[in-house]
Amino acid sequence: MTPARSRRPGAPTRTERGIPEATVARLPVYLRALTALSDSGIATASSEDLATAAGVNSAKLRKDLSYLGSYGTRGVGYDVEYLRYQIAREIGVTQDWAVVIVGIGNLGHALANYSGFGTRGFRIVALLDADPSLVGERIGEMVVRDFAELEEIVASDRVSIGVITTPAGPAQEVCDRLVAAGVTSILNFAPVVLSVPDGVDIRKVDLSIELQILAYHEQRKSGEAALPEVPELPATMNGLTDLPSVGGGVGA
């Protein structure tokens, strides 16, 4: 049996094709920017225009796109539709990916009602929960099904991606069941780090951490005056000079 693991900072940072993970993470941002440019009727965009739309600098954008091939024309820029297709193909969203959502609480409801998945290559095939009071509930055009049906659904719909929106407690068990059923990619919204075996990719989304990062930046914007004062330590913890004498000193 393959030993379980969680993603570590020291894990490989390149995909099998040799594209850095940081670049892979930015490709969907470029795709979104290209889609917006296309919807605005823009046929050609310079690296500066595309970088501005994506919120990165142009040098980084050119470096990222160089991993995919040579799609720009000097003095002209990028063909928006062609580059959009190439990035979509590289990401894999020109295919149809079957997805299950496990845990139909508030977040699960919100994701189930999101209409943007279908236009980006993701097909929600099932909403699953173990709570009998939720099973049978209709959300949009779908009905919540019993989590006990997971294995059957994964096999029949060839599910490759699972989304976990459960509380922290049952999240690892849900993850294990998904993996055992054949799911090889997991998006985890539960506030816990999950372990998966080799060959399974997992991404964690923690909204509270993102808010804390924003709070850090907001505090710095407000200046040092906004920082809370550090309480003084008790006298017995201020230094060795306050500790009781042992043995009367050196050489006693």
C-alpha positions as CSV (number, residue, x, y, z in Angstrom):
1,M,0.0,0.0,0.0
2,T,1.3,3.4,-0.9
3,P,2.1,5.5,2.2
4,A,-0.1,8.5,2.8
5,R,1.4,11.9,2.6
6,S,0.4,15.6,2.7
7,R,1.9,18.3,0.5
8,R,5.1,19.6,2.0
9,P,7.1,22.8,1.3
10,G,10.0,20.7,0.1
11,A,7.9,18.8,-2.4
12,P,8.7,19.1,-6.2
13,T,7.6,22.4,-7.6
14,R,7.4,21.5,-11.3
15,T,4.9,19.5,-13.2
16,E,5.8,16.5,-15.3
17,R,6.1,18.7,-18.4
18,G,8.6,20.9,-16.5
19,I,6.3,23.9,-15.9
20,P,6.8,25.4,-12.4
21,E,3.9,25.1,-10.1
22,A,3.8,28.9,-9.6
23,T,3.3,29.3,-13.4
24,V,0.6,26.6,-13.4
25,A,-1.2,28.6,-10.7
26,R,-1.1,31.8,-12.8
27,L,-2.4,30.1,-16.0
28,P,-6.0,30.3,-15.0
29,V,-5.6,34.0,-14.2
30,Y,-4.2,34.5,-17.7
31,L,-7.1,32.5,-19.1
32,R,-9.6,34.7,-17.3
33,A,-7.9,37.8,-18.5
34,L,-7.9,36.6,-22.1
35,T,-11.6,35.7,-21.8
36,A,-12.4,39.2,-20.6
37,L,-10.4,40.7,-23.5
38,S,-12.2,38.4,-26.0
39,D,-15.6,39.3,-24.6
40,S,-14.6,43.0,-25.1
41,G,-13.9,42.4,-28.8
42,I,-10.1,42.7,-28.5
43,A,-8.4,40.4,-31.0
44,T,-4.8,41.1,-30.3
45,A,-3.1,42.1,-27.0
46,S,0.5,43.1,-26.2
47,S,2.3,41.4,-23.3
48,E,1.9,44.7,-21.3
49,D,-1.9,44.8,-22.0
50,L,-2.3,41.1,-21.0
51,A,-0.1,41.5,-17.9
52,T,-2.1,44.5,-16.7
53,A,-5.4,42.6,-17.2
54,A,-3.9,39.7,-15.2
55,G,-2.4,41.8,-12.5
56,V,1.3,40.7,-13.1
57,N,4.3,42.3,-14.6
58,S,5.0,41.7,-18.3
59,A,8.3,40.0,-17.8
60,K,6.8,37.4,-15.6
61,L,3.9,36.9,-18.1
62,R,6.4,36.4,-21.0
63,K,8.4,34.0,-18.9
64,D,5.3,32.0,-17.9
65,L,4.0,31.8,-21.5
66,S,7.4,30.7,-22.8
67,Y,6.9,27.3,-21.0
68,L,3.9,26.7,-23.3
69,G,5.6,27.6,-26.6
70,S,6.1,30.7,-28.8
71,Y,2.6,32.2,-29.3
72,G,3.4,35.9,-29.5
73,T,4.6,38.0,-32.5
74,R,7.2,40.7,-32.0
75,G,5.7,44.1,-32.5
76,V,2.1,42.7,-32.7
77,G,1.5,40.8,-29.5
78,Y,-0.7,37.8,-28.8
79,D,-3.7,36.6,-30.8
80,V,-6.2,36.6,-27.9
81,E,-8.4,33.7,-29.1
82,Y,-5.5,31.5,-30.1
83,L,-3.6,32.0,-26.8
84,R,-6.8,31.5,-24.9
85,Y,-7.3,28.1,-26.5
86,Q,-3.7,27.1,-26.0
87,I,-3.9,27.9,-22.2
88,A,-7.3,26.2,-21.9
89,R,-5.8,23.1,-23.5
90,E,-2.7,23.2,-21.3
91,I,-4.8,23.5,-18.2
92,G,-7.2,20.8,-19.4
93,V,-10.4,22.7,-19.4
94,T,-11.1,21.9,-23.1
95,Q,-12.2,18.6,-21.7
96,D,-15.3,17.8,-19.6
97,W,-14.3,16.9,-16.0
98,A,-16.9,15.2,-13.7
99,V,-16.9,16.6,-10.2
100,V,-18.7,15.6,-6.9
101,I,-19.2,17.9,-4.0
102,V,-19.3,16.3,-0.5
103,G,-20.8,18.2,2.4
104,I,-23.9,20.3,1.5
105,G,-23.8,22.9,4.2
106,N,-23.8,26.6,3.5
107,L,-20.6,26.5,1.4
108,G,-21.7,23.3,-0.4
109,H,-25.0,25.0,-1.3
110,A,-23.1,28.1,-2.6
111,L,-20.8,26.0,-4.8
112,A,-23.8,23.9,-6.0
113,N,-25.5,27.0,-7.1
114,Y,-22.5,28.5,-8.9
115,S,-23.2,28.6,-12.6
116,G,-19.6,29.2,-13.7
117,F,-18.3,25.6,-13.5
118,G,-20.0,24.4,-16.7
119,T,-18.5,27.1,-18.9
120,R,-15.0,26.3,-17.6
121,G,-15.0,22.5,-18.3
122,F,-16.4,21.2,-15.0
123,R,-19.6,19.2,-14.7
124,I,-21.1,18.7,-11.2
125,V,-22.5,15.2,-11.3
126,A,-23.5,14.7,-7.7
127,L,-24.1,16.5,-4.4
128,L,-23.4,14.2,-1.5
129,D,-24.1,14.3,2.2
130,A,-24.4,11.8,5.1
131,D,-27.1,13.8,6.9
132,P,-30.5,12.2,6.3
133,S,-32.2,15.6,6.7
134,L,-30.3,16.9,3.7
135,V,-30.6,13.8,1.4
136,G,-33.3,14.4,-1.1
137,E,-33.1,18.2,-0.9
138,R,-33.3,19.9,-4.3
139,I,-30.6,22.5,-5.2
140,G,-31.2,24.0,-8.6
141,E,-31.6,21.1,-11.0
142,M,-29.8,18.6,-8.7
143,V,-30.9,16.5,-5.7
144,V,-28.6,15.8,-2.7
145,R,-27.8,12.1,-2.6
146,D,-26.6,9.9,0.2
147,F,-22.8,9.8,0.7
148,A,-23.1,6.0,0.8
149,E,-23.6,6.1,-3.0
150,L,-20.2,7.6,-3.6
151,E,-18.4,4.6,-5.0
152,E,-21.2,3.9,-7.5
153,I,-21.3,7.5,-8.6
154,V,-17.6,7.8,-9.1
155,A,-17.6,4.6,-11.2
156,S,-20.6,5.4,-13.3
157,D,-19.8,9.0,-14.0
158,R,-16.0,8.6,-14.2
159,V,-15.4,11.2,-11.5
160,S,-11.8,12.4,-11.2
161,I,-12.3,15.5,-9.0
162,G,-13.8,15.7,-5.5
163,V,-14.7,18.8,-3.6
164,I,-14.8,18.5,0.2
165,T,-16.9,21.1,2.0
166,T,-17.4,19.2,5.3
167,P,-16.4,20.3,8.8
168,A,-12.9,19.4,9.9
169,G,-13.9,16.2,11.8
170,P,-15.1,14.0,9.0
171,A,-12.9,15.5,6.2
172,Q,-10.1,12.9,6.3
173,E,-12.5,10.0,6.2
174,V,-14.3,11.6,3.3
175,C,-10.9,12.2,1.6
176,D,-10.0,8.5,2.1
177,R,-13.3,7.3,0.7
178,L,-12.9,9.6,-2.4
179,V,-9.4,8.3,-3.0
180,A,-10.4,4.6,-2.5
181,A,-13.2,5.1,-5.0
182,G,-10.8,6.3,-7.6
183,V,-10.9,10.1,-7.3
184,T,-7.4,11.5,-8.1
185,S,-7.8,15.2,-7.5
186,I,-9.3,16.9,-4.4
187,L,-10.2,20.5,-3.6
188,N,-10.4,20.8,0.2
189,F,-12.4,23.6,1.8
190,A,-12.4,21.9,5.3
191,P,-10.2,23.7,7.9
192,V,-7.7,20.8,8.2
193,V,-4.7,19.4,6.4
194,L,-5.5,16.2,4.7
195,S,-3.1,13.3,3.8
196,V,-3.3,11.6,0.4
197,P,-1.3,8.9,-1.2
198,D,1.1,9.4,-4.1
199,G,-0.7,10.0,-7.4
200,V,-3.4,12.1,-5.8
201,D,-3.3,15.9,-6.1
202,I,-4.9,18.0,-3.4
203,R,-5.5,21.8,-3.2
204,K,-6.6,23.5,0.0
205,V,-8.7,26.6,0.2
206,D,-8.8,28.3,3.6
207,L,-10.8,31.6,3.5
208,S,-9.9,32.4,7.2
209,I,-6.2,32.3,6.3
210,E,-6.7,34.6,3.4
211,L,-8.6,37.0,5.6
212,Q,-5.8,36.9,8.2
213,I,-3.2,37.8,5.5
214,L,-5.4,40.7,4.5
215,A,-5.6,41.8,8.1
216,Y,-1.8,41.8,8.3
217,H,-1.6,44.1,5.4
218,E,-4.3,46.4,6.7
219,Q,-2.5,46.6,10.0
220,R,0.7,47.6,8.3
221,K,-1.2,50.3,6.2
222,S,-2.5,51.8,9.4
223,G,1.1,52.2,10.7
224,E,2.8,51.1,13.9
225,A,0.4,53.2,16.0
226,A,-2.3,50.7,15.3
227,L,-0.3,47.8,16.7
228,P,-1.4,46.6,20.1
229,E,1.1,47.2,22.9
230,V,3.1,44.2,24.0
231,P,2.4,43.5,27.7
232,E,5.4,43.7,30.0
233,L,6.8,40.4,31.3
234,P,6.6,39.8,35.1
235,A,9.7,40.8,37.0
236,T,10.8,37.2,37.5
237,M,11.0,36.8,33.7
238,N,12.8,39.9,32.7
239,G,16.3,38.4,32.9
240,L,18.7,36.2,34.7
241,T,19.5,39.0,37.2
242,D,16.0,38.5,38.7
243,L,16.5,34.8,39.3
244,P,17.3,33.6,42.8
245,S,20.9,33.1,43.5
246,V,22.2,29.5,43.4
247,G,25.5,28.7,45.3
248,G,26.6,32.3,45.9
249,G,28.2,32.9,42.6
250,V,31.0,31.6,40.3
251,G,33.6,29.6,42.1
252,A,31.7,29.4,45.4
